[in-house]
Amino acid sequence: VNSGFLFVAECYWDREYELQQMGFDFAYDKTLYDRLKELDVFKVKGHLMADRGYQLKLVRFLENHDEERAAATWGDKMQNM
């Protein structure tokens, strides 16, 4: 057994916390990705204000093989913010 092995959950449908509670060391923060995609600053801020223990067990991403490329998703929109 490798003591340095980590379980990382790729999850959808706001199940990050549930998967953390089931024993995963980390979970992809798909909720943050979706809120960034909506370009809603208040939802992003609210999400980032969640419990620190929960936050420390999230993996944040902008690129994922299951999602549209970041440049296609945001493109010029980010320059206008």
C-alpha positions as CSV (number, residue, x, y, z in Angstrom):
1,V,0.0,0.0,0.0
2,N,1.3,3.4,-0.9
3,S,0.8,5.8,2.0
4,G,1.0,8.8,-0.3
5,F,-1.9,7.7,-2.5
6,L,-4.8,10.2,-2.7
7,F,-8.3,9.6,-3.9
8,V,-9.6,12.4,-6.1
9,A,-13.3,12.5,-7.1
10,E,-14.4,13.9,-10.4
11,C,-17.9,14.8,-9.6
12,Y,-21.0,16.6,-10.9
13,W,-24.4,17.8,-9.5
14,D,-23.0,19.6,-6.4
15,R,-21.9,16.4,-4.8
16,E,-18.4,17.5,-3.8
17,Y,-19.1,17.7,0.0
18,E,-20.9,14.3,-0.1
19,L,-17.9,12.7,-1.8
20,Q,-15.5,14.3,0.7
21,Q,-17.6,12.8,3.5
22,M,-17.4,9.4,1.9
23,G,-13.6,9.4,2.2
24,F,-12.2,11.0,-0.9
25,D,-9.2,13.2,-0.2
26,F,-10.2,15.8,-2.8
27,A,-13.0,16.5,-5.2
28,Y,-13.1,18.5,-8.4
29,D,-14.8,21.8,-7.7
30,K,-17.3,21.6,-10.6
31,T,-19.6,24.0,-8.8
32,L,-17.1,26.8,-8.9
33,Y,-16.4,26.0,-12.6
34,D,-20.2,26.3,-13.3
35,R,-20.4,29.6,-11.4
36,L,-17.4,31.0,-13.3
37,K,-19.0,29.9,-16.5
38,E,-22.2,31.9,-15.6
39,L,-20.0,35.0,-15.1
40,D,-21.9,35.7,-11.8
41,V,-19.5,37.4,-9.5
42,F,-21.8,37.1,-6.5
43,K,-22.3,33.3,-6.9
44,V,-18.5,32.9,-7.3
45,K,-17.8,35.0,-4.2
46,G,-20.5,33.1,-2.2
47,H,-19.0,29.8,-3.2
48,L,-15.5,30.9,-2.2
49,M,-16.8,32.0,1.3
50,A,-17.7,28.4,2.2
51,D,-16.1,26.6,5.1
52,R,-12.3,26.5,4.9
53,G,-12.1,22.8,5.7
54,Y,-14.4,22.1,2.7
55,Q,-12.4,24.5,0.5
56,L,-9.1,22.9,1.3
57,K,-10.3,19.6,-0.1
58,L,-11.3,20.9,-3.5
59,V,-9.4,20.8,-6.8
60,R,-10.0,23.9,-8.9
61,F,-9.8,23.7,-12.7
62,L,-10.5,25.7,-15.8
63,E,-9.8,22.9,-18.3
64,N,-11.3,19.4,-18.2
65,H,-11.7,16.8,-20.9
66,D,-15.4,16.7,-20.2
67,E,-15.9,20.5,-20.7
68,E,-15.6,23.0,-23.5
69,R,-12.2,24.5,-23.8
70,A,-11.7,27.6,-21.5
71,A,-10.9,29.8,-24.5
72,A,-14.1,28.8,-26.2
73,T,-16.1,29.2,-23.0
74,W,-14.9,32.6,-22.0
75,G,-13.0,34.0,-25.0
76,D,-13.3,37.8,-25.1
77,K,-15.8,37.8,-22.2
78,M,-13.1,37.8,-19.6
79,Q,-11.4,40.8,-21.2
80,N,-14.6,42.8,-20.8
81,M,-15.0,42.2,-17.0
